[in-house]
Amino acid sequence: MDLPARSRRSECGQASVELVAVIPFVLLIGAVAWQLALAGHALWVTSHAARVAARADAVGRDVQAAARSAVPRGLEAGLRVQRLAEGGVRVRVRMPLFAYRWPGPVTLAATSSLGRAER
């Protein structure tokens, strides 16, 4: 069934209008997905840095330098390492927003402990 010429002319720009309306939502969903992936990576890196610092603590090395060596350069600015009284190390990193250049307001923390080596 063919549409009359007048009806086709009135719907000519409909697809363009719909595309322009949908683009912001697609970009928003992409940005949220990217932020979730970045948060997951930052959490993984934080727990890895805690394990590396705990290994350094167990053998009497510098925990700050060990943790710093385990994180990407962009996360070093928000890195905090703390030795715990009961043994072990807590590492905190500020979660980045959209890129490692912009540290966000959320802090991620991970704790790890190993027994001290007997000397």
N, CA, C and O atoms as a Tinker XYZ file with bonds, in Angstrom:
   476  protein
     1  N      0.841000   -1.166000    0.000000    73     2
     2  CA     0.000000    0.000000    0.000000    64     1     3
     3  C      0.892000    1.236000    0.000000    63     2     4     5
     4  O      1.684000    1.437000    0.920000    81     3
     5  N      0.762000    2.050000   -1.019000    73     3     6
     6  CA     1.550000    3.271000   -1.137000    64     5     7
     7  C      0.909000    4.396000   -0.347000    63     6     8     9
     8  O     -0.311000    4.565000   -0.325000    81     7
     9  N      1.783000    5.164000    0.305000    73     7    10
    10  CA     1.299000    6.355000    1.003000    64     9    11
    11  C      1.140000    7.489000    0.005000    63    10    12    13
    12  O      1.905000    7.567000   -0.957000    81    11
    13  N      0.196000    8.345000    0.200000    73    11    14
    14  CA     0.079000    9.510000   -0.674000    64    13    15
    15  C      1.335000   10.369000   -0.573000    63    14    16    17
    16  O      2.027000   10.350000    0.445000    81    15
    17  N      1.621000   11.110000   -1.617000    73    15    18
    18  CA     2.826000   11.946000   -1.671000    64    17    19
    19  C      2.868000   12.945000   -0.525000    63    18    20    21
    20  O      3.941000   13.211000    0.018000    81    19
    21  N      1.747000   13.491000   -0.153000    73    19    22
    22  CA     1.699000   14.479000    0.934000    64    21    23
    23  C      2.123000   13.851000    2.265000    63    22    24    25
    24  O      2.832000   14.486000    3.045000    81    23
    25  N      1.702000   12.627000    2.532000    73    23    26
    26  CA     2.030000   11.934000    3.774000    64    25    27
    27  C      3.525000   11.621000    3.836000    63    26    28    29
    28  O      4.151000   11.755000    4.888000    81    27
    29  N      4.092000   11.202000    2.701000    73    27    30
    30  CA     5.528000   10.909000    2.672000    64    29    31
    31  C      6.358000   12.159000    2.908000    63    30    32    33
    32  O      7.383000   12.095000    3.586000    81    31
    33  N      5.946000   13.274000    2.372000    73    31    34
    34  CA     6.677000   14.531000    2.579000    64    33    35
    35  C      6.639000   14.959000    4.040000    63    34    36    37
    36  O      7.622000   15.510000    4.537000    81    35
    37  N      5.553000   14.727000    4.729000    73    35    38
    38  CA     5.442000   15.164000    6.122000    64    37    39
    39  C      6.284000   14.303000    7.060000    63    38    40    41
    40  O      6.612000   14.737000    8.164000    81    39
    41  N      6.640000   13.086000    6.635000    73    39    42
    42  CA     7.455000   12.200000    7.464000    64    41    43
    43  C      8.919000   12.189000    7.027000    63    42    44    45
    44  O      9.696000   11.371000    7.520000    81    43
    45  N      9.295000   13.042000    6.149000    73    43    46
    46  CA    10.634000   13.048000    5.564000    64    45    47
    47  C     11.738000   13.205000    6.614000    63    46    48    49
    48  O     12.748000   12.507000    6.528000    81    47
    49  N     11.587000   14.074000    7.577000    73    47    50
    50  CA    12.633000   14.318000    8.571000    64    49    51
    51  C     12.456000   13.547000    9.861000    63    50    52    53
    52  O     13.181000   13.801000   10.823000    81    51
    53  N     11.528000   12.621000    9.916000    73    51    54
    54  CA    11.222000   11.900000   11.150000    64    53    55
    55  C     12.422000   11.099000   11.654000    63    54    56    57
    56  O     12.705000   11.115000   12.852000    81    55
    57  N     13.121000   10.410000   10.781000    73    55    58
    58  CA    14.266000    9.599000   11.195000    64    57    59
    59  C     15.378000   10.471000   11.759000    63    58    60    61
    60  O     16.030000   10.084000   12.729000    81    59
    61  N     15.604000   11.627000   11.178000    73    59    62
    62  CA    16.634000   12.538000   11.677000    64    61    63
    63  C     16.295000   13.041000   13.067000    63    62    64    65
    64  O     17.171000   13.125000   13.928000    81    63
    65  N     15.048000   13.373000   13.292000    73    63    66
    66  CA    14.623000   13.859000   14.606000    64    65    67
    67  C     14.779000   12.762000   15.650000    63    66    68    69
    68  O     15.229000   13.028000   16.765000    81    67
    69  N     14.414000   11.536000   15.301000    73    67    70
    70  CA    14.549000   10.425000   16.240000    64    69    71
    71  C     16.012000   10.147000   16.552000    63    70    72    73
    72  O     16.354000    9.861000   17.700000    81    71
    73  N     16.872000   10.225000   15.556000    73    71    74
    74  CA    18.294000    9.997000   15.773000    64    73    75
    75  C     18.876000   11.047000   16.712000    63    74    76    77
    76  O     19.623000   10.712000   17.631000    81    75
    77  N     18.545000   12.293000   16.491000    73    75    78
    78  CA    19.042000   13.376000   17.347000    64    77    79
    79  C     18.541000   13.202000   18.778000    63    78    80    81
    80  O     19.253000   13.538000   19.724000    81    79
    81  N     17.337000   12.686000   18.947000    73    79    82
    82  CA    16.785000   12.483000   20.289000    64    81    83
    83  C     17.438000   11.301000   21.003000    63    82    84    85
    84  O     17.533000   11.306000   22.230000    81    83
    85  N     17.888000   10.297000   20.264000    73    83    86
    86  CA    18.437000    9.084000   20.866000    64    85    87
    87  C     19.930000    9.208000   21.172000    63    86    88    89
    88  O     20.414000    8.563000   22.103000    81    87
    89  N     20.663000   10.007000   20.424000    73    87    90
    90  CA    22.115000   10.113000   20.590000    64    89    91
    91  C     22.533000   10.450000   22.025000    63    90    92    93
    92  O     23.445000    9.794000   22.529000    81    91
    93  N     21.940000   11.415000   22.714000    73    91    94
    94  CA    22.361000   11.684000   24.095000    64    93    95
    95  C     22.197000   10.479000   25.028000    63    94    96    97
    96  O     23.029000   10.265000   25.910000    81    95
    97  N     21.149000    9.704000   24.844000    73    95    98
    98  CA    20.945000    8.524000   25.684000    64    97    99
    99  C     21.997000    7.457000   25.415000    63    98   100   101
   100  O     22.474000    6.806000   26.344000    81    99
   101  N     22.355000    7.278000   24.166000    73    99   102
   102  CA    23.392000    6.310000   23.816000    64   101   103
   103  C     24.733000    6.752000   24.405000    63   102   104   105
   104  O     25.474000    5.927000   24.939000    81   103
   105  N     25.046000    8.027000   24.313000    73   103   106
   106  CA    26.290000    8.542000   24.891000    64   105   107
   107  C     26.298000    8.403000   26.409000    63   106   108   109
   108  O     27.331000    8.072000   26.991000    81   107
   109  N     25.173000    8.648000   27.050000    73   107   110
   110  CA    25.075000    8.504000   28.506000    64   109   111
   111  C     25.290000    7.056000   28.930000    63   110   112   113
   112  O     26.008000    6.794000   29.895000    81   111
   113  N     24.685000    6.130000   28.230000    73   111   114
   114  CA    24.868000    4.713000   28.547000    64   113   115
   115  C     26.325000    4.307000   28.333000    63   114   116   117
   116  O     26.874000    3.541000   29.125000    81   115
   117  N     26.951000    4.810000   27.280000    73   115   118
   118  CA    28.365000    4.529000   27.044000    64   117   119
   119  C     29.255000    5.092000   28.140000    63   118   120   121
   120  O     30.202000    4.432000   28.568000    81   119
   121  N     28.964000    6.306000   28.598000    73   119   122
   122  CA    29.757000    6.920000   29.668000    64   121   123
   123  C     29.602000    6.157000   30.978000    63   122   124   125
   124  O     30.579000    5.972000   31.704000    81   123
   125  N     28.399000    5.717000   31.286000    73   123   126
   126  CA    28.177000    4.939000   32.511000    64   125   127
   127  C     28.908000    3.599000   32.426000    63   126   128   129
   128  O     29.521000    3.170000   33.403000    81   127
   129  N     28.850000    2.942000   31.284000    73   127   130
   130  CA    29.557000    1.670000   31.109000    64   129   131
   131  C     31.068000    1.867000   31.242000    63   130   132   133
   132  O     31.746000    1.047000   31.861000    81   131
   133  N     31.594000    2.944000   30.669000    73   131   134
   134  CA    33.024000    3.236000   30.770000    64   133   135
   135  C     33.420000    3.486000   32.223000    63   134   136   137
   136  O     34.455000    2.994000   32.672000    81   135
   137  N     32.610000    4.246000   32.961000    73   135   138
   138  CA    32.911000    4.540000   34.361000    64   137   139
   139  C     32.884000    3.265000   35.205000    63   138   140   141
   140  O     33.718000    3.099000   36.095000    81   139
   141  N     31.941000    2.369000   34.938000    73   139   142
   142  CA    31.888000    1.104000   35.672000    64   141   143
   143  C     33.121000    0.248000   35.381000    63   142   144   145
   144  O     33.676000   -0.371000   36.288000    81   143
   145  N     33.543000    0.213000   34.130000    73   143   146
   146  CA    34.750000   -0.533000   33.781000    64   145   147
   147  C     35.978000    0.076000   34.446000    63   146   148   149
   148  O     36.842000   -0.650000   34.937000    81   147
   149  N     36.059000    1.382000   34.467000    73   147   150
   150  CA    37.180000    2.070000   35.106000    64   149   151
   151  C     37.190000    1.825000   36.613000    63   150   152   153
   152  O     38.253000    1.645000   37.205000    81   151
   153  N     36.017000    1.817000   37.231000    73   151   154
   154  CA    35.913000    1.543000   38.667000    64   153   155
   155  C     36.346000    0.112000   38.975000    63   154   156   157
   156  O     37.045000   -0.127000   39.960000    81   155
   157  N     35.940000   -0.828000   38.146000    73   155   158
   158  CA    36.357000   -2.211000   38.345000    64   157   159
   159  C     37.861000   -2.378000   38.212000    63   158   160   161
   160  O     38.485000   -3.097000   38.993000    81   159
   161  N     38.436000   -1.719000   37.228000    73   159   162
   162  CA    39.891000   -1.788000   37.057000    64   161   163
   163  C     40.614000   -1.147000   38.236000    63   162   164   165
   164  O     41.608000   -1.689000   38.719000    81   163
   165  N     40.132000   -0.013000   38.700000    73   163   166
   166  CA    40.760000    0.661000   39.840000    64   165   167
   167  C     40.668000   -0.200000   41.100000    63   166   168   169
   168  O     41.607000   -0.229000   41.895000    81   167
   169  N     39.564000   -0.889000   41.290000    73   167   170
   170  CA    39.415000   -1.776000   42.445000    64   169   171
   171  C     40.377000   -2.952000   42.349000    63   170   172   173
   172  O     40.985000   -3.344000   43.345000    81   171
   173  N     40.515000   -3.511000   41.161000    73   171   174
   174  CA    41.453000   -4.613000   40.965000    64   173   175
   175  C     42.890000   -4.154000   41.223000    63   174   176   177
   176  O     43.659000   -4.853000   41.882000    81   175
   177  N     43.247000   -2.986000   40.705000    73   175   178
   178  CA    44.599000   -2.448000   40.901000    64   177   179
   179  C     44.854000   -2.169000   42.382000    63   178   180   181
   180  O     45.961000   -2.395000   42.871000    81   179
   181  N     43.844000   -1.681000   43.096000    73   179   182
   182  CA    43.992000   -1.398000   44.523000    64   181   183
   183  C     44.269000   -2.678000   45.303000    63   182   184   185
   184  O     45.150000   -2.695000   46.163000    81   183
   185  N     43.538000   -3.740000   45.022000    73   183   186
   186  CA    43.778000   -4.991000   45.743000    64   185   187
   187  C     45.132000   -5.592000   45.365000    63   186   188   189
   188  O     45.798000   -6.193000   46.208000    81   187
   189  N     45.539000   -5.436000   44.120000    73   187   190
   190  CA    46.867000   -5.902000   43.710000    64   189   191
   191  C     47.959000   -5.119000   44.443000    63   190   192   193
   192  O     48.935000   -5.706000   44.909000    81   191
   193  N     47.797000   -3.807000   44.544000    73   191   194
   194  CA    48.783000   -2.986000   45.259000    64   193   195
   195  C     48.841000   -3.369000   46.733000    63   194   196   197
   196  O     49.918000   -3.343000   47.330000    81   195
   197  N     47.709000   -3.721000   47.329000    73   195   198
   198  CA    47.697000   -4.151000   48.733000    64   197   199
   199  C     48.467000   -5.461000   48.899000    63   198   200   201
   200  O     49.207000   -5.621000   49.870000    81   199
   201  N     48.303000   -6.393000   47.967000    73   199   202
   202  CA    49.047000   -7.653000   48.048000    64   201   203
   203  C     50.547000   -7.424000   47.879000    63   202   204   205
   204  O     51.354000   -8.026000   48.587000    81   203
   205  N     50.918000   -6.555000   46.943000    73   203   206
   206  CA    52.340000   -6.258000   46.726000    64   205   207
   207  C     52.932000   -5.586000   47.964000    63   206   208   209
   208  O     54.042000   -5.919000   48.378000    81   207
   209  N     52.202000   -4.650000   48.552000    73   207   210
   210  CA    52.682000   -3.971000   49.761000    64   209   211
   211  C     52.768000   -4.941000   50.935000    63   210   212   213
   212  O     53.689000   -4.837000   51.745000    81   211
   213  N     51.833000   -5.879000   51.045000    73   211   214
   214  CA    51.881000   -6.868000   52.125000    64   213   215
   215  C     53.094000   -7.782000   51.970000    63   214   216   217
   216  O     53.731000   -8.143000   52.960000    81   215
   217  N     53.416000   -8.155000   50.732000    73   215   218
   218  CA    54.623000   -8.951000   50.504000    64   217   219
   219  C     55.868000   -8.173000   50.914000    63   218   220   221
   220  O     56.776000   -8.724000   51.535000    81   219
   221  N     55.906000   -6.889000   50.564000    73   219   222
   222  CA    57.053000   -6.057000   50.942000    64   221   223
   223  C     57.139000   -5.924000   52.459000    63   222   224   225
   224  O     58.234000   -5.949000   53.019000    81   223
   225  N     56.003000   -5.784000   53.126000    73   223   226
   226  CA    55.981000   -5.677000   54.589000    64   225   227
   227  C     56.468000   -6.969000   55.233000    63   226   228   229
   228  O     57.152000   -6.933000   56.256000    81   227
   229  N     56.123000   -8.101000   54.647000    73   227   230
   230  CA    56.515000   -9.391000   55.212000    64   229   231
   231  C     58.024000   -9.605000   55.178000    63   230   232   233
   232  O     58.568000  -10.308000   56.030000    81   231
   233  N     58.697000   -9.013000   54.215000    73   231   234
   234  CA    60.153000   -9.185000   54.125000    64   233   235
   235  C     60.917000   -7.945000   54.576000    63   234   236   237
   236  O     62.136000   -7.876000   54.419000    81   235
   237  N     60.206000   -6.964000   55.138000    73   235   238
   238  CA    60.865000   -5.791000   55.707000    64   237   239
   239  C     61.245000   -4.711000   54.713000    63   238   240   241
   240  O     62.167000   -3.939000   54.975000    81   239
   241  N     60.572000   -4.636000   53.598000    73   239   242
   242  CA    60.864000   -3.597000   52.600000    64   241   243
   243  C     59.894000   -2.435000   52.730000    63   242   244   245
   244  O     58.965000   -2.478000   53.537000    81   243
   245  N     60.113000   -1.401000   51.939000    73   243   246
   246  CA    59.281000   -0.194000   51.961000    64   245   247
   247  C     57.919000   -0.477000   51.322000    63   246   248   249
   248  O     57.833000   -0.756000   50.126000    81   247
   249  N     56.853000   -0.404000   52.132000    73   247   250
   250  CA    55.515000   -0.715000   51.623000    64   249   251
   251  C     54.995000    0.375000   50.696000    63   250   252   253
   252  O     54.270000    0.084000   49.745000    81   251
   253  N     55.358000    1.627000   50.963000    73   251   254
   254  CA    54.898000    2.743000   50.123000    64   253   255
   255  C     55.439000    2.592000   48.698000    63   254   256   257
   256  O     54.695000    2.730000   47.727000    81   255
   257  N     56.721000    2.312000   48.584000    73   255   258
   258  CA    57.332000    2.153000   47.257000    64   257   259
   259  C     56.780000    0.923000   46.539000    63   258   260   261
   260  O     56.586000    0.943000   45.324000    81   259
   261  N     56.532000   -0.134000   47.288000    73   259   262
   262  CA    55.996000   -1.351000   46.678000    64   261   263
   263  C     54.592000   -1.116000   46.132000    63   262   264   265
   264  O     54.282000   -1.527000   45.014000    81   263
   265  N     53.754000   -0.464000   46.910000    73   263   266
   266  CA    52.387000   -0.191000   46.449000    64   265   267
   267  C     52.397000    0.765000   45.265000    63   266   268   269
   268  O     51.631000    0.593000   44.318000    81   267
   269  N     53.260000    1.770000   45.316000    73   267   270
   270  CA    53.334000    2.744000   44.227000    64   269   271
   271  C     53.780000    2.070000   42.928000    63   270   272   273
   272  O     53.349000    2.464000   41.844000    81   271
   273  N     54.634000    1.068000   43.035000    73   271   274
   274  CA    55.097000    0.376000   41.825000    64   273   275
   275  C     54.004000   -0.494000   41.201000    63   274   276   277
   276  O     54.121000   -0.902000   40.045000    81   275
   277  N     52.942000   -0.778000   41.961000    73   275   278
   278  CA    51.891000   -1.675000   41.471000    64   277   279
   279  C     50.690000   -0.950000   40.878000    63   278   280   281
   280  O     49.775000   -1.596000   40.367000    81   279
   281  N     50.675000    0.377000   40.936000    73   279   282
   282  CA    49.526000    1.118000   40.391000    64   281   283
   283  C     49.953000    1.916000   39.164000    63   282   284   285
   284  O     51.117000    2.302000   39.061000    81   283
   285  N     49.038000    2.171000   38.234000    73   283   286
   286  CA    49.359000    3.015000   37.080000    64   285   287
   287  C     49.688000    4.442000   37.519000    63   286   288   289
   288  O     49.260000    4.891000   38.583000    81   287
   289  N     50.431000    5.126000   36.708000    73   287   290
   290  CA    50.875000    6.479000   37.034000    64   289   291
   291  C     49.705000    7.410000   37.359000    63   290   292   293
   292  O     49.834000    8.270000   38.230000    81   291
   293  N     48.592000    7.258000   36.694000    73   291   294
   294  CA    47.443000    8.127000   36.922000    64   293   295
   295  C     46.799000    7.960000   38.285000    63   294   296   297
   296  O     46.113000    8.869000   38.753000    81   295
   297  N     47.000000    6.827000   38.930000    73   295   298
   298  CA    46.414000    6.596000   40.251000    64   297   299
   299  C     47.369000    6.910000   41.393000    63   298   300   301
   300  O     46.965000    6.871000   42.555000    81   299
   301  N     48.615000    7.217000   41.095000    73   299   302
   302  CA    49.594000    7.469000   42.152000    64   301   303
   303  C     49.255000    8.685000   43.003000    63   302   304   305
   304  O     49.568000    8.709000   44.194000    81   303
   305  N     48.625000    9.687000   42.417000    73   303   306
   306  CA    48.335000   10.915000   43.167000    64   305   307
   307  C     47.389000   10.661000   44.331000    63   306   308   309
   308  O     47.534000   11.285000   45.382000    81   307
   309  N     46.430000    9.765000   44.172000    73   307   310
   310  CA    45.464000    9.495000   45.229000    64   309   311
   311  C     45.796000    8.274000   46.066000    63   310   312   313
   312  O     44.937000    7.776000   46.792000    81   311
   313  N     47.026000    7.781000   45.980000    73   311   314
   314  CA    47.426000    6.563000   46.681000    64   313   315
   315  C     47.801000    6.854000   48.130000    63   314   316   317
   316  O     48.580000    7.767000   48.403000    81   315
   317  N     47.247000    6.077000   49.058000    73   315   318
   318  CA    47.588000    6.165000   50.483000    64   317   319
   319  C     47.845000    4.752000   50.983000    63   318   320   321
   320  O     47.032000    3.854000   50.761000    81   319
   321  N     48.966000    4.553000   51.654000    73   319   322
   322  CA    49.333000    3.238000   52.176000    64   321   323
   323  C     49.476000    3.352000   53.683000    63   322   324   325
   324  O     50.088000    4.293000   54.189000    81   323
   325  N     48.908000    2.389000   54.397000    73   323   326
   326  CA    48.927000    2.424000   55.858000    64   325   327
   327  C     49.267000    1.034000   56.382000    63   326   328   329
   328  O     48.661000    0.041000   55.979000    81   327
   329  N     50.251000    0.975000   57.292000    73   327   330
   330  CA    50.538000   -0.285000   57.990000    64   329   331
   331  C     49.528000   -0.438000   59.114000    63   330   332   333
   332  O     49.256000    0.517000   59.842000    81   331
   333  N     48.983000   -1.611000   59.257000    73   331   334
   334  CA    47.991000   -1.858000   60.294000    64   333   335
   335  C     48.658000   -2.414000   61.545000    63   334   336   337
   336  O     49.646000   -3.141000   61.454000    81   335
   337  N     48.115000   -2.071000   62.720000    73   335   338
   338  CA    48.697000   -2.509000   63.988000    64   337   339
   339  C     48.661000   -4.032000   64.120000    63   338   340   341
   340  O     49.593000   -4.627000   64.660000    81   339
   341  N     47.607000   -4.657000   63.638000    73   339   342
   342  CA    47.473000   -6.113000   63.754000    64   341   343
   343  C     48.229000   -6.863000   62.661000    63   342   344   345
   344  O     48.109000   -8.082000   62.543000    81   343
   345  N     48.993000   -6.148000   61.877000    73   343   346
   346  CA    49.737000   -6.755000   60.777000    64   345   347
   347  C     48.976000   -6.594000   59.479000    63   346   348   349
   348  O     47.747000   -6.659000   59.457000    81   347
   349  N     49.680000   -6.393000   58.442000    73   347   350
   350  CA    49.034000   -6.195000   57.155000    64   349   351
   351  C     49.130000   -4.749000   56.699000    63   350   352   353
   352  O     49.702000   -3.895000   57.377000    81   351
   353  N     48.562000   -4.507000   55.549000    73   351   354
   354  CA    48.658000   -3.197000   54.911000    64   353   355
   355  C     47.297000   -2.841000   54.327000    63   354   356   357
   356  O     46.604000   -3.699000   53.780000    81   355
   357  N     46.920000   -1.579000   54.447000    73   355   358
   358  CA    45.705000   -1.076000   53.794000    64   357   359
   359  C     46.135000   -0.058000   52.743000    63   358   360   361
   360  O     46.901000    0.863000   53.025000    81   359
   361  N     45.633000   -0.240000   51.542000    73   359   362
   362  CA    45.933000    0.665000   50.431000    64   361   363
   363  C     44.634000    1.342000   50.024000    63   362   364   365
   364  O     43.604000    0.688000   49.862000    81   363
   365  N     44.695000    2.653000   49.862000    73   363   366
   366  CA    43.534000    3.431000   49.409000    64   365   367
   367  C     43.905000    4.186000   48.148000    63   366   368   369
   368  O     45.000000    4.733000   48.018000    81   367
   369  N     42.956000    4.197000   47.223000    73   367   370
   370  CA    43.141000    4.888000   45.946000    64   369   371
   371  C     41.869000    5.656000   45.645000    63   370   372   373
   372  O     40.767000    5.145000   45.847000    81   371
   373  N     42.015000    6.883000   45.161000    73   371   374
   374  CA    40.834000    7.651000   44.732000    64   373   375
   375  C     40.421000    7.180000   43.348000    63   374   376   377
   376  O     41.208000    7.194000   42.401000    81   375
   377  N     39.151000    6.760000   43.258000    73   375   378
   378  CA    38.632000    6.237000   41.995000    64   377   379
   379  C     38.568000    7.352000   40.953000    63   378   380   381
   380  O     38.032000    8.425000   41.233000    81   379
   381  N     39.105000    7.114000   39.759000    73   379   382
   382  CA    39.101000    8.154000   38.729000    64   381   383
   383  C     37.729000    8.345000   38.093000    63   382   384   385
   384  O     36.900000    7.435000   38.072000    81   383
   385  N     37.513000    9.549000   37.577000    73   383   386
   386  CA    36.293000    9.859000   36.835000    64   385   387
   387  C     36.624000    9.946000   35.350000    63   386   388   389
   388  O     37.330000   10.864000   34.931000    81   387
   389  N     36.138000    9.029000   34.569000    73   387   390
   390  CA    36.237000    8.974000   33.108000    64   389   391
   391  C     37.651000    8.798000   32.576000    63   390   392   393
   392  O     37.809000    8.326000   31.450000    81   391
   393  N     38.667000    9.148000   33.317000    73   391   394
   394  CA    40.051000    8.934000   32.901000    64   393   395
   395  C     40.921000    9.013000   34.145000    63   394   396   397
   396  O     40.508000    9.570000   35.163000    81   395
   397  N     42.114000    8.463000   34.065000    73   395   398
   398  CA    42.991000    8.479000   35.233000    64   397   399
   399  C     43.509000    9.873000   35.565000    63   398   400   401
   400  O     44.159000   10.051000   36.596000    81   399
   401  N     43.242000   10.851000   34.732000    73   399   402
   402  CA    43.708000   12.216000   34.997000    64   401   403
   403  C     42.862000   12.932000   36.032000    63   402   404   405
   404  O     43.332000   13.872000   36.672000    81   403
   405  N     41.610000   12.499000   36.208000    73   403   406
   406  CA    40.685000   13.194000   37.109000    64   405   407
   407  C     40.293000   12.297000   38.265000    63   406   408   409
   408  O     39.371000   11.493000   38.129000    81   407
   409  N     40.975000   12.414000   39.412000    73   407   410
   410  CA    40.569000   11.600000   40.557000    64   409   411
   411  C     39.203000   12.047000   41.065000    63   410   412   413
   412  O     38.920000   13.242000   41.140000    81   411
   413  N     38.386000   11.107000   41.402000    73   411   414
   414  CA    37.024000   11.411000   41.838000    64   413   415
   415  C     36.899000   11.490000   43.345000    63   414   416   417
   416  O     37.893000   11.369000   44.061000    81   415
   417  N     35.690000   11.691000   43.831000    73   415   418
   418  CA    35.457000   11.835000   45.264000    64   417   419
   419  C     35.382000   10.501000   46.008000    63   418   420   421
   420  O     35.390000   10.483000   47.239000    81   419
   421  N     35.311000    9.390000   45.283000    73   419   422
   422  CA    35.155000    8.079000   45.914000    64   421   423
   423  C     36.527000    7.453000   46.141000    63   422   424   425
   424  O     37.374000    7.455000   45.247000    81   423
   425  N     36.741000    6.914000   47.354000    73   423   426
   426  CA    37.996000    6.253000   47.679000    64   425   427
   427  C     37.777000    4.749000   47.738000    63   426   428   429
   428  O     36.845000    4.275000   48.387000    81   427
   429  N     38.630000    4.009000   47.066000    73   427   430
   430  CA    38.597000    2.549000   47.104000    64   429   431
   431  C     39.680000    2.076000   48.058000    63   430   432   433
   432  O     40.769000    2.650000   48.091000    81   431
   433  N     39.398000    1.039000   48.831000    73   431   434
   434  CA    40.374000    0.534000   49.793000    64   433   435
   435  C     40.472000   -0.978000   49.688000    63   434   436   437
   436  O     39.494000   -1.663000   49.386000    81   435
   437  N     41.671000   -1.485000   49.943000    73   435   438
   438  CA    41.902000   -2.924000   49.987000    64   437   439
   439  C     42.908000   -3.205000   51.091000    63   438   440   441
   440  O     43.838000   -2.430000   51.309000    81   439
   441  N     42.714000   -4.311000   51.779000    73   439   442
   442  CA    43.597000   -4.704000   52.873000    64   441   443
   443  C     44.153000   -6.085000   52.579000    63   442   444   445
   444  O     43.447000   -6.959000   52.076000    81   443
   445  N     45.422000   -6.271000   52.895000    73   443   446
   446  CA    46.052000   -7.571000   52.699000    64   445   447
   447  C     47.082000   -7.778000   53.795000    63   446   448   449
   448  O     47.685000   -6.819000   54.277000    81   447
   449  N     47.282000   -9.022000   54.187000    73   447   450
   450  CA    48.298000   -9.304000   55.206000    64   449   451
   451  C     48.953000  -10.645000   54.918000    63   450   452   453
   452  O     48.325000  -11.575000   54.412000    81   451
   453  N     50.213000  -10.714000   55.250000    73   451   454
   454  CA    51.000000  -11.943000   55.173000    64   453   455
   455  C     51.781000  -12.032000   56.473000    63   454   456   457
   456  O     52.026000  -11.016000   57.123000    81   455
   457  N     52.165000  -13.214000   56.847000    73   455   458
   458  CA    52.978000  -13.355000   58.051000    64   457   459
   459  C     54.369000  -12.785000   57.830000    63   458   460   461
   460  O     54.903000  -12.841000   56.722000    81   459
   461  N     54.946000  -12.242000   58.878000    73   459   462
   462  CA    56.310000  -11.708000   58.771000    64   461   463
   463  C     57.311000  -12.853000   58.678000    63   462   464   465
   464  O     57.149000  -13.889000   59.323000    81   463
   465  N     58.332000  -12.655000   57.877000    73   463   466
   466  CA    59.388000  -13.659000   57.748000    64   465   467
   467  C     60.256000  -13.634000   59.002000    63   466   468   469
   468  O     60.631000  -12.564000   59.482000    81   467
   469  N     60.573000  -14.810000   59.527000    73   467   470
   470  CA    61.445000  -14.901000   60.702000    64   469   471
   471  C     62.885000  -14.734000   60.254000    63   470   472   473
   472  O     63.318000  -15.318000   59.260000    81   471
   473  N     63.617000  -13.928000   61.006000    73   471   474
   474  CA    65.028000  -13.708000   60.643000    64   473   475
   475  C     65.920000  -14.243000   61.714000    63   474   476
   476  O     67.142000  -14.156000   61.599000    81   475
